[in-house]
Amino acid sequence: MSKEEAPKPRKGYVRSEVLLPALRYNLQPHPDEPSVCVVALMTPDGPVTLTLHKDALAQLGTAMMVEANRMPDTSR
């Protein structure tokens, strides 16, 4: 699909192919499902939200820690 053929994003949605820095995050329990968490990543364009099951949230957290440990230390 070409760029011209791609559907236009709906208002309030961030297109997934746009790379935006995550400025901060927030985790909230899902109001209707105790085994699901709402992950909100604040970007310059507004929040991007994901709903993750407990197992997926734990796997993502572990993967992020592994990747963070591989990155060079930038503190001075």
Rosetta blueprint (number, residue, H / E / L):
1 M L
2 S L
3 K L
4 E L
5 E L
6 A L
7 P L
8 K L
9 P L
10 R L
11 K L
12 G L
13 Y L
14 V L
15 R L
16 S L
17 E L
18 V L
19 L L
20 L L
21 P L
22 A L
23 L L
24 R E
25 Y E
26 N E
27 L E
28 Q E
29 P E
30 H L
31 P L
32 D L
33 E L
34 P L
35 S L
36 V E
37 C E
38 V E
39 V E
40 A E
41 L E
42 M E
43 T E
44 P L
45 D L
46 G E
47 P E
48 V E
49 T E
50 L E
51 T E
52 L E
53 H E
54 K H
55 D H
56 A H
57 L H
58 A H
59 Q H
60 L H
61 G H
62 T H
63 A H
64 M H
65 M H
66 V H
67 E H
68 A H
69 N H
70 R H
71 M L
72 P L
73 D L
74 T L
75 S L
76 R L
